[in-house]
Structures are given as C-alpha cells and as structure tokens.
C-alpha cells in the first residue's frame, strides 16, 4: 500500500505538470482521484503537520497566484493551468489528511 501512495504522489505531480499543456477535462478528475489516494495511503501520522503546512502553502499560492501568473506573456497560460492542476491534486489529499488528523485528535 505504501508503494501505491508513493506512485500516486509522483503520478499526480507529473500529471499536474502535463495538464498545463492539455485541454482535456478528464485530467482534473484523475488528479482528484490521485489526491484522494495520496491522502489515504501516503501520509503517515508523523508527516501530518508537515504535509498540511506544505499543502496549505501550495493551495494558497495556487489559488491566489494563478491569475497573476496567467498574465505573463507566452508562458503564463501554461503555468496558470499547472497551478490549477496542482490545486486540484493537493486539495483532496489535504482534506483527507486533515480529516484523519481531526479524527485522531477526537479519539485521544
């Protein structure tokens, strides 16, 4: 299971970068599913805080920076789509990890 989570994470990042050059909407569904897999399988108890902090930073940068980066000539639209794809991938993973952390705190 641990290997599946690692492969899903690497695939999600690679697909997020490739999504900058694609126009297919199915990519976002795939990224959402990969994000859920990463959230369930790839983040252990020791890594929760670090993952959530990194995910929060990435979500904020992607959400607030995609409009500004899109305005760059030539590379802007591609980078903006990569930001949105990363946001689509990381958000479900962060949601699952945050919920797991909340349930863990409620148990103890």
C-alpha positions in Angstrom: 0.0 0.0 0.0 2.8 2.4 0.8 4.2 1.9 -2.7 0.9 2.7 -4.2 0.7 6.0 -2.3 4.2 7.0 -3.5 3.4 6.2 -7.1 0.2 8.1 -6.8 2.0 11.1 -5.5 4.6 11.1 -8.2 2.0 10.5 -10.9 -0.1 13.4 -9.5 2.8 15.8 -9.7 3.8 14.7 -13.2 0.2 14.8 -14.5 -0.3 18.2 -13.0 2.7 19.5 -15.0 1.5 17.8 -18.1 -2.0 19.2 -17.6 -0.6 22.6 -18.3 -0.3 21.6 -21.9 -3.6 19.7 -22.2 -7.1 20.9 -22.7 -8.8 17.6 -21.6 -11.1 17.9 -18.6 -10.7 14.2 -17.6 -7.3 15.2 -16.3 -8.8 17.0 -13.4 -10.9 14.0 -12.4 -7.8 11.9 -12.5 -5.9 14.4 -10.3 -8.8 14.5 -7.8 -8.8 10.7 -7.5 -5.0 10.6 -7.2 -5.2 13.3 -4.5 -7.6 11.1 -2.5 -5.4 8.1 -2.9 -2.4 10.1 -1.6 -4.4 11.4 1.3 -5.4 7.9 2.4 -2.2 6.0 1.7 0.8 8.2 1.5 0.7 10.4 4.6 1.6 8.8 7.9 1.0 10.1 11.4 4.4 11.6 11.7 4.1 13.5 8.5 0.7 15.1 9.0 1.8 18.5 10.2 4.5 18.9 7.6 2.2 17.7 4.8 -0.7 20.0 5.9 1.7 23.0 6.1 3.1 22.3 2.6 -0.3 21.7 1.2 -1.7 24.9 2.7 1.2 26.9 1.2 0.7 25.3 -2.2 -3.1 25.8 -2.1 -2.7 29.5 -1.2 -0.1 30.0 -3.9 -2.1 28.2 -6.5 -5.4 29.8 -5.6 -4.1 33.4 -5.3 -1.2 33.3 -7.8 -2.8 31.6 -10.9 -4.4 34.9 -12.1 -1.2 36.8 -11.8 0.9 34.1 -13.4 -1.5 33.7 -16.3 -0.9 37.4 -17.2 2.7 36.6 -18.1 3.3 36.6 -21.9 3.8 33.3 -23.6 4.3 31.0 -20.6 1.6 32.5 -18.4 -1.4 30.4 -19.6 0.5 27.1 -19.3 1.8 28.0 -15.8 -1.7 29.1 -14.7 -3.1 25.7 -15.8 -0.3 23.9 -13.9 -1.2 25.9 -10.8 -4.8 24.9 -11.1 -3.9 21.3 -11.7 -1.7 21.2 -8.6 -4.5 22.8 -6.6 -6.8 20.1 -8.0 -4.4 17.4 -6.9 -3.3 18.6 -3.5 -6.7 19.9 -2.2 -8.3 16.4 -1.9 -5.2 15.0 -0.3 -5.1 17.8 2.2 -8.8 17.4 3.0 -8.3 13.6 3.7 -5.2 14.2 5.8 -6.9 17.0 7.8 -9.9 14.8 8.5 -7.7 11.9 9.6 -5.9 14.2 12.0 -9.2 15.5 13.4 -10.5 12.0 13.9 -7.2 11.1 15.5 -7.4 14.0 17.9 -11.1 13.2 18.7 -10.1 9.6 19.7 -7.4 10.6 22.1 
